[in-house]
Amino acid sequence: MSQSTDLMEALKRELRSRKITYRQIASALGMAESSVKRMFSSGNLTLARLDAICEVAEIDYGALVRARVNDQKLLTELTAKQEAELVGEPKLFLVAVCLMNLVSFEEILETYKLGAAELTGYMVRLDRIGFIKLLPNNRYRPLTARTFGWIPNGPMQQYFKLNAGEFLDSHFGAPNEMLVFLNVRLLPAHLSVFMDRLRRVARDLSEQHNEDASLSLAARHPVSLLIAARPWHLKFMEDLLRK
């Protein structure tokens, strides 16, 4: 990742931690919100614009540069022991998911049956393992990289597999639900292209999540996306194969 891209990601992260929206920046700079979104998505940001945005958001440029350096040390995954710790403690797991979804301290207290001291204790634990950076007044900065993922077949993925039935227990008929299952045969080269496309879909959803993070919890609807692809036969089909 280039230095300019690193700096842009650090700026986005700082704006999210301050709950500053693109609309607020556009209003302060006398620009259309669509222009601001395009500027951030393309990374085409002049130094003059950068200075103006930092002034609007009250971000110290030196702190932004230091944040860029720190971003290079972001978590890409937890250890197996840390994942097991999350899975083993429901409330800690809940808080970790909330913080990954950029839910504020106050919103967590309003939404879930947690006390302020209890929530602070969980946040301190997550700060110690480098999951977040705890800031004054119960604010925080997530320290998970854009490439963060759970360990393949690790404690978190095993936990999901055991509880996948709960996720699939729906008619998937609501406007914000969808279930598509296809069984096809493709050339290896075409399959590779398709897999890349699925990865881009996941990245796009993550990017949209980051853009919406400055909005209130009530304005953001939860969505869980499961993408899975592998060679597979139903058991009865497997039994009918000529070995």
Buried (B, 14 or more C-beta within 10 A) or exposed (E): EEEEEBBBBBBBBBBBBBBBBBEBBBEBBEBEBEEBBEBBEEEEBEEEBBEBBBEBBEBEEEEBBEBBEBBEEBBEBBEEEBBBBBBEBEBBBBBBEBBBBBBBBEBBBEEEEBEEEEBBBBBEBBBEBBBBBBEEEBBBBBBBBEEBBBBEEBBBBBBBEEEEEEEEEEEEEEEEEEEEEEEEEEEEEEBEEEEEEEEEEEEEEBEEBBBBBBEEBEEBEEEEEEEEEEEEEEEEEEEEEEE
